[in-house]
Amino acid sequence: MVVAVAVLVVEHEDGAGAGLVGERLAADGIRLDVRRPWRGEELPAGLADHAGLLVLGGSAGCRDDTAAPWLAPVRELVREAVRREVPLLGICLGGQLVADALGGAVAARPRGPEVGSVPVRRLPGAAGDPVFGRVPEGAPAAQWHFDDITRLPEGAVPLLGGDACRFQAYRVGAAAWGVQFHPEVDGDAVAVWARADAAAVRDRGGDPDAAVASVRRDGEALREVWGAVAGAWGGVVRERAAADAAR
């Protein structure tokens, strides 16, 4: 029996879609149910019809409910996913929302934004992790964030770290993951962000042009490493769907 597998994808703004992660999931036979609340599309009240939840990035702060009033319902979906062990992946703002919704903390970076391709370090918790367990030491990760996760939720396991950002990837419970970086982007996507944020990045001591160049330089490695991670997360989603179908 073929099991239909659907992932709810929450997109927060134009130009911040599922990108390479979405491509890999779709290639593996997973249907992406993309909801764009920023343009008025409704979020479901729960996850009964989905085998996974993917929360993407965006320029809003994770507590900016006035500008992005859908963030409160997203936090509720995050809590449901963790409670029911529905596979969850939060990317950048999404990773911050996961941490915040579960009792962690997020704050503005005191040293300015982290942008460009930056190596990440394996932490002891990565060993044996079903999604990040095979990420190589020093793998490049595309960064574009002005805020950081400063405290993980109670019981969370740090998986990847970095010199300028302590928590680059983590796991909560059995099937929820958050990342501070952007596994879904390539150089073209980052170039769009750089044009939009150039003044803000330069004002805080960053170099948007160098950031774009570094992501383009590491494009092949970025696609290989984080495509494999997306595939591994998709495997967890398919296992969940198969288990649900067998009940």
N, C-alpha and C positions, 0 to 999 in steps of 0.2 A: 504494500500500500504506500502510495506517495503522500507524504505529509506536507500540507501547505504551511509555509513558514512566512510570517510577516513581522517586520520590525517597525515600531512606531519611531519616526524620526522627527524631532522638534528642531525646526530651523528658526533662528532668531532675527535674521535680517537678510536682505538681498546681498548676494555675493559671498555668503558664508554657508554654502551647502555641504552635502556629505562628501563630495569630491572623490578622492581616491579610495577612501573607506567605503563609500557607497558603491563605487564601481566593483570593488572586490566582493562585497556582499551580494550584489546583483549577479555577478558572474558565477557565484556559488549557489544560485537558485533561491536566494532570499528576496522576498518582495519588500520594497521600501514604501511604507505608508507615510509620506512626507506631509507634515502639517506646518503651515506658515502663519502662526498667530499674529505676526507683525503686519500681515495684510488682511486680517479679519477671519482667517480660517479657525474653526473651533478645534480645541483639543478634546480627546475622548475623556469621559469621566473616570475611566479606569483602564486597566491593561488586559481585560478578559479576552480580547480579540487579538492580542499580540504576544509573540514569543520572546520579544526583546524590546528594549528602549534605548535609543541613541539620541543623546542631547548634545547639540552642536555648539559652536562658539559664537561670539558676537561682541559688539563694542559696549553693551550695557554692563553695568556693575551687577553682581549677583543679587543685590538687595535693591536694585533700582526699579521697584515695583510701580512707581508713578509713571516713568517713561515706558516701561514694559510690563503692563499689568498681568500678562500671562505667566510671569515668573512664579507667582504663588501657586497656581495650579501645577506647574512643572515640578515644584518642590514636593507637592503631594504625590505626583506620579513617581517621583524618585523614592519616596518613603514606601509607597506600595510595592515598587519593584524589589526593594531590599527586603521588605517583610515577607513577600511571596517568593523570593529568590528567582524573580524574572531577570534574566541577564540584562545588565545595564552597562552602558559605556558613556561617560561624560567627557567631552572634549573642550579644553580651555574654559570658557565660561561655563560649559556643561560640567566640567570637572569641579569647578568652583561651586556650582549649584549643588552638586552631590555632597560635597564637603559641608557646605553651609546648612543644607536641609537636614543633615544627620548630626549636627552639633559641632562641626569644625568651625574654622574661622578663615576669612579672606580679608586682605588689606592691600592698599595701594603700595606699589614697590617704592621704597625710599630712594633707590639708586637709579630710577628711571626705568623705561621699558626694556624687557628682554626681547630682542628681535634678531631674526636670521637663523642660520643653521648652527646649532650648539650641541656639543657632545653630551650625552647623558651617561651616568654611572649606574651600574647594577648594584643594588643593595641586597643584603642577605635574604630578604623576603621574596626576591624574584625567583629563587631556586624552587623549581617545582610548580610555579604558578602556571595555570593552563593557558593563559593569554600572553604574558610577558616573560615566561620562563626561558625563552630562547633568544631574547634580545641580546645582541653581543655588547660587551663592554665598550664604551666609547661610541656607540651608535649615534649618528647625527639625528637631531630632531629639529623640525622647523618651529621657531618660536615667534609669537607676536602677542605679547600681553603686557598690560600696564599694572595689573594686580597679580598677587600671588596668594596661593593657599598657605596660610601661616600656621594653622593647626589642623591636624587630621581628626576626624571623628573618633570617639573612643573605640578601641579595638581594631582600628584600621591598620593595614599592613603596608608600610612604604615599600615600593618596588624599584623605583628609579629615582635618582637624584641628580643634582647638577651643582656646579660651582656658584652660580648666581641665583639659583632657585632650589630650595631644599627639597620640595616635593614635586617631582616631575610625573610620577605615576604611583598609584596606590590601589589597594583592593579593600572593599568593605564587605564583610560577610562572605557568603559562598560564591556570589555571582555578580558583584557590582564593582566596576573599575572606573577610575577617573584619571585623566591626564591633564597636565598644564600646557602641554605643547599641542601642535597641530599635525597629527598623522595623516590628515586628509588633503593637505595642500601640496601644490607644486610651485615652481618659480613664477608661473604666470599669475596664480592666485595671490601670491605674496606681493607681486608687483602692483596689483590693483590696490591692496591695502596700503602699500607704501606711498602711492600717489595720494590717497585720501588722508593718511596720517603723517605725511612728511614733516609738516611744521611742528606737530606735537612731539614727534620722535626727536627732531633736531633740538627743540627747546629743552629737552631733558637729557641731552648729551649723546643721543644715538645717531647712527648713520643709516638712513633707510636704503640708500643705494647699495652700500656694502652688504646690508642684510639680504637684499634681493639677490645679489651676486652669489652669496654663500649658499643660498637655497638652490639656485640654478646649478652651482658647482656640484652639490651633493645630491642632485636629483635622482640619479640611478640608485644610490644607496638608500635614500629616503623611501623610494617606491618599493624596493625589495624588503627592507626591514619592516616597515609599517604596513605594507600589504600583507606580509605574513602574520602580523599581529591582528589585522582586521579579519583575516581568514580564520585565525584561531578563535577569536571572539565569535565569529559566525558559526564555528563548530559547536561552541557552547550553546548558542541559540538553537541550533538544529537539534541538539540533544534534549534541550528543554521541550521543544515542540514534539519530539518523538515520545518523550515520557508522558506529556499531557495527552497525546493521542492514545496511548496504551492504557490509560486509566478507565 
